[in-house]
Amino acid sequence: MDLKQLKYFLAVAQELNISRAAKVIHISQPPLTRQIANLEQEVGVKLFERSRSGVKLTQAGELLLKDARQIFALVENAKEKSKNAGLGRIGHINAAVFGSAMFDAVPQLLANFQATHPGVEIVLHVMNKDAQIQALLENKINMGFNRLPTFHQDIKCQKIKSEKLILAIHKKNPLANSKQIEISDLKNIPLILIASGPRPNYIDEVLEIYKSAKLRPTISQTAEDPITGVCMVAAGFGICLVPESVSYVNLPGIAYLPVKGIGLGTADLYCIHRRNDDEPVMVEFISEIKKFKATKGNIG
């Protein structure tokens, strides 16, 4: 029994007349009659009762009709799924995130993609930059989000957004009540640095800001990510320069302030993925990144 035979059977079962069924499926009557006879011989029972006016389904034919309709529904469903997979409408994405990358831009980007691609399942994993790179090279994830560009021949970086750097400071610090803070005001105040991944990294961005202001930072602590850095600020270890979206973390005792003199300092957010990943679902996601960047990728 094959799909062609079932197609012929369905036509006859729906028309209950071999002549009309032959016209519907665009073949002559004798070949259709032979196909039905071959099918009955294969299953070992009569599927139709013949009469001068046409045919009538037997009980066995009624059961086969029900199953045949289900089979063709499954076939159509499989064809539709294959088509959608080829267009990137369904599939599976493993994405890695780290630290403040999950604030603002990434949730918006993922929500936008899910809204237009509800058939794509996205699973998030927490990994730092080094772990993201290794997982990408081992095909364990499809993409990663972090704030550091990646320089590897097999990995491509897609910049999503640039953010201003702002100051996280304890409200008990007198500077927290200032109408305007100058970079020079940070002299001799203990600084918490964000250290993640091989150099150059976020540390170098902050150190360059201090260097441009001719300041020598007094480093008190290092944190793996901006969130931990802000927690250290709350614990009284010093100040920390963080991406603007970190201000969404409303910890007790913390103030977030702009600092005059660090206008060129930015925290860029990237999506990293395998350079030659041409899976349809990834092509669709990268297209979503480009649309997002065009509308919300500027500093702000």
C-alpha positions as CSV (number, residue, x, y, z in Angstrom):
1,M,0.0,0.0,0.0
2,D,1.4,3.4,-1.0
3,L,0.2,7.0,-0.9
4,K,-0.8,6.8,-4.6
5,Q,-3.1,3.9,-4.0
6,L,-4.6,5.7,-0.9
7,K,-5.1,8.8,-3.0
8,Y,-7.1,6.8,-5.6
9,F,-9.0,5.1,-2.8
10,L,-9.9,8.5,-1.2
11,A,-11.2,9.8,-4.5
12,V,-13.5,6.8,-5.0
13,A,-14.6,6.9,-1.4
14,Q,-15.6,10.5,-1.7
15,E,-17.3,10.3,-5.0
16,L,-18.8,6.8,-4.5
17,N,-18.5,6.5,-8.3
18,I,-15.4,5.3,-10.1
19,S,-16.2,7.2,-13.3
20,R,-16.5,10.5,-11.4
21,A,-13.5,9.8,-9.3
22,A,-11.4,9.1,-12.4
23,K,-12.3,12.6,-13.7
24,V,-11.5,14.2,-10.4
25,I,-7.9,12.8,-10.3
26,H,-7.5,13.1,-14.0
27,I,-6.9,9.5,-15.1
28,S,-9.0,7.1,-17.1
29,Q,-11.4,4.7,-15.5
30,P,-9.7,1.4,-16.3
31,P,-6.4,2.2,-14.5
32,L,-8.3,3.5,-11.5
33,T,-10.4,0.3,-11.3
34,R,-7.2,-1.8,-11.5
35,Q,-5.6,0.3,-8.7
36,I,-8.6,-0.3,-6.4
37,A,-8.6,-4.0,-7.2
38,N,-4.9,-4.2,-6.4
39,L,-5.5,-2.4,-3.1
40,E,-8.3,-4.8,-2.1
41,Q,-6.1,-7.7,-3.0
42,E,-3.3,-6.3,-0.9
43,V,-5.4,-5.8,2.2
44,G,-7.2,-9.0,1.6
45,V,-10.8,-7.7,1.9
46,K,-13.4,-5.9,-0.2
47,L,-13.4,-2.1,0.3
48,F,-16.3,-1.3,-1.9
49,E,-19.6,-3.0,-2.8
50,R,-20.3,-2.5,-6.5
51,S,-23.6,-1.7,-8.1
52,R,-24.9,-0.3,-11.4
53,S,-25.3,3.2,-9.8
54,G,-21.8,3.3,-8.3
55,V,-20.0,1.9,-5.2
56,K,-20.6,1.8,-1.5
57,L,-18.0,1.5,1.2
58,T,-17.8,-1.7,3.2
59,Q,-17.2,-1.7,6.9
60,A,-13.5,-2.4,6.1
61,G,-13.6,0.5,3.6
62,E,-15.1,2.9,6.2
63,L,-12.2,2.1,8.6
64,L,-9.6,2.5,5.9
65,L,-11.1,5.8,4.9
66,K,-10.8,7.2,8.5
67,D,-7.1,6.1,8.6
68,A,-6.4,7.3,5.1
69,R,-7.6,10.8,6.0
70,Q,-5.4,10.8,9.0
71,I,-2.4,9.7,7.0
72,F,-2.9,12.5,4.4
73,A,-3.4,15.0,7.2
74,L,0.0,13.9,8.7
75,V,1.6,14.1,5.3
76,E,0.4,17.7,4.9
77,N,1.4,18.6,8.4
78,A,4.9,17.2,7.7
79,K,5.2,19.2,4.5
80,E,4.1,22.4,6.3
81,K,6.6,21.8,9.1
82,S,9.4,21.2,6.7
83,K,8.5,24.3,4.8
84,N,8.4,26.4,8.0
85,A,11.7,24.9,9.2
86,G,13.3,25.8,5.8
87,L,12.0,29.4,6.3
88,G,13.2,29.6,9.9
89,R,9.7,29.8,11.3
90,I,10.2,26.8,13.5
91,G,13.2,25.3,15.2
92,H,15.3,25.5,18.3
93,I,17.8,28.1,19.5
94,N,20.2,27.7,22.4
95,A,21.3,31.2,23.5
96,A,23.9,32.1,26.2
97,V,23.7,35.3,28.3
98,F,25.8,36.9,30.9
99,G,25.5,39.6,33.5
100,S,23.9,42.9,32.4
101,A,23.5,41.6,28.8
102,M,20.0,40.4,30.0
103,F,18.9,44.0,30.7
104,D,16.9,46.1,28.2
105,A,18.1,45.2,24.7
106,V,18.3,41.4,24.8
107,P,14.8,40.8,26.4
108,Q,13.3,43.2,23.8
109,L,15.1,41.5,21.0
110,L,14.0,38.0,22.1
111,A,10.4,39.2,22.7
112,N,10.3,40.7,19.2
113,F,11.6,37.5,17.6
114,Q,9.2,35.3,19.6
115,A,6.3,37.4,18.6
116,T,7.0,36.9,14.9
117,H,8.4,33.3,15.2
118,P,6.2,31.6,17.8
119,G,7.3,28.2,16.5
120,V,10.9,28.7,17.5
121,E,11.9,27.5,20.9
122,I,14.6,29.6,22.6
123,V,16.5,28.1,25.6
124,L,18.7,30.5,27.6
125,H,22.0,29.4,29.3
126,V,24.1,31.5,31.7
127,M,27.8,31.5,30.4
128,N,30.6,34.1,30.5
129,K,32.3,35.1,27.4
130,D,35.0,32.4,27.4
131,A,32.4,29.7,28.0
132,Q,30.2,31.1,25.2
133,I,33.0,30.9,22.7
134,Q,33.9,27.4,23.7
135,A,30.2,26.3,23.5
136,L,29.8,27.9,20.1
137,L,32.9,26.1,18.7
138,E,31.5,22.8,20.1
139,N,28.0,23.5,18.6
140,K,26.4,23.4,22.1
141,I,24.8,26.9,21.6
142,N,23.7,28.9,18.6
143,M,24.6,32.3,19.9
144,G,25.8,34.3,22.9
145,F,25.1,37.8,24.2
146,N,27.8,39.7,26.0
147,R,29.5,43.2,26.1
148,L,32.8,42.3,24.7
149,P,33.8,41.9,21.0
150,T,35.1,38.5,20.1
151,F,38.1,38.0,17.8
152,H,38.0,34.5,16.4
153,Q,38.2,33.3,12.8
154,D,35.2,31.0,13.2
155,I,33.0,33.5,15.2
156,K,31.2,36.6,14.1
157,C,30.1,39.5,16.2
158,Q,26.9,41.4,15.6
159,K,26.7,44.7,17.6
160,I,23.3,45.2,18.9
161,K,23.4,48.4,20.9
162,S,25.8,50.9,22.4
163,E,25.0,52.3,25.9
164,K,26.4,55.2,27.9
165,L,28.5,54.5,31.0
166,I,27.1,55.9,34.2
167,L,28.2,55.9,37.8
168,A,26.9,53.6,40.4
169,I,27.5,55.2,43.8
170,H,26.3,54.7,47.4
171,K,23.7,57.2,48.4
172,K,25.7,57.9,51.6
173,N,28.6,59.2,49.5
174,P,28.4,63.1,49.4
175,L,28.8,63.0,45.6
176,A,25.4,61.2,45.3
177,N,23.7,64.5,46.2
178,S,25.7,66.6,43.6
179,K,23.8,68.2,40.8
180,Q,26.6,67.4,38.4
181,I,29.6,65.1,38.8
182,E,32.8,65.7,37.0
183,I,35.2,62.8,36.2
184,S,37.8,64.7,38.3
185,D,35.5,64.3,41.4
186,L,36.2,60.6,41.3
187,K,39.8,61.1,42.3
188,N,40.9,58.9,45.3
189,I,37.5,57.2,45.6
190,P,37.8,53.4,45.6
191,L,36.9,52.0,42.2
192,I,35.3,48.6,41.5
193,L,36.4,47.2,38.1
194,I,34.4,44.8,36.0
195,A,36.7,42.0,34.9
196,S,35.5,39.3,32.4
197,G,37.4,37.5,29.8
198,P,40.8,38.0,28.3
199,R,42.2,41.5,27.8
200,P,41.4,43.9,26.2
201,N,38.0,44.0,27.9
202,Y,35.7,46.2,29.9
203,I,38.5,47.0,32.4
204,D,40.4,48.7,29.6
205,E,37.5,50.9,28.7
206,V,37.2,52.2,32.3
207,L,41.0,52.6,32.7
208,E,41.2,54.6,29.5
209,I,38.5,57.0,30.8
210,Y,40.6,57.6,34.0
211,K,43.8,57.9,31.9
212,S,42.1,60.5,29.6
213,A,41.2,62.5,32.7
214,K,44.8,62.2,34.0
215,L,43.5,60.2,37.1
216,R,45.1,57.2,38.7
217,P,42.3,54.9,39.9
218,T,42.3,53.4,43.4
219,I,41.1,49.9,42.7
220,S,39.4,48.3,45.6
221,Q,37.7,45.2,44.1
222,T,37.1,43.4,40.8
223,A,33.7,41.9,39.9
224,E,32.9,39.4,37.2
225,D,29.9,41.4,35.9
226,P,28.2,44.8,36.4
227,I,25.5,43.3,38.6
228,T,28.1,42.0,41.0
229,G,29.8,45.3,40.8
230,V,26.7,47.2,41.8
231,C,26.2,44.8,44.7
232,M,29.7,45.6,45.9
233,V,28.8,49.3,45.7
234,A,25.8,48.6,47.9
235,A,28.2,46.9,50.3
236,G,30.3,50.0,50.6
237,F,33.4,48.9,48.6
238,G,33.5,51.9,46.3
239,I,32.0,53.2,43.0
240,C,31.6,51.5,39.7
241,L,31.1,52.6,36.1
242,V,28.4,50.5,34.5
243,P,26.2,50.4,31.4
244,E,23.2,52.6,31.6
245,S,20.7,49.7,31.6
246,V,22.2,48.4,34.9
247,S,20.3,51.3,36.5
248,Y,17.2,49.1,36.1
249,V,18.5,47.2,39.2
250,N,17.0,49.2,42.0
251,L,19.2,48.1,44.9
252,P,18.6,49.9,48.3
253,G,21.2,52.7,48.9
254,I,22.4,52.9,45.3
255,A,22.2,56.0,43.1
256,Y,23.0,56.1,39.4
257,L,24.4,59.3,38.0
258,P,25.8,60.6,34.7
259,V,29.4,61.8,34.9
260,K,30.6,64.7,32.9
261,G,33.8,63.9,31.1
262,I,33.1,60.3,30.1
263,G,30.9,61.1,27.2
264,L,33.0,58.9,24.9
265,G,32.8,55.9,27.2
266,T,30.4,53.2,26.0
267,A,29.4,49.7,26.8
268,D,28.6,47.9,23.5
269,L,26.3,44.8,23.5
270,Y,27.1,42.0,21.0
271,C,25.6,38.9,19.7
272,I,28.2,36.3,18.8
273,H,27.6,33.3,16.6
274,R,29.3,30.9,14.3
275,R,30.5,32.7,11.2
276,N,29.1,30.2,8.6
277,D,25.9,29.3,10.5
278,D,23.4,29.2,7.7
279,E,20.6,27.5,9.6
280,P,17.3,29.2,8.5
281,V,16.3,30.0,12.1
282,M,19.7,31.7,12.6
283,V,19.4,33.7,9.4
284,E,16.0,34.9,10.6
285,F,17.4,35.9,14.0
286,I,20.3,37.8,12.6
287,S,17.8,39.6,10.4
288,E,15.9,40.5,13.6
289,I,19.1,41.9,15.1
290,K,19.6,44.2,12.1
291,K,16.1,45.5,12.4
292,F,16.5,46.0,16.1
293,K,19.8,47.8,15.7
294,A,18.3,50.1,13.0
295,T,15.7,51.4,15.5
296,K,17.3,51.0,18.9
297,G,21.0,50.5,18.5
298,N,22.1,54.1,19.1
299,I,23.5,55.2,22.4
300,G,20.8,56.1,24.8
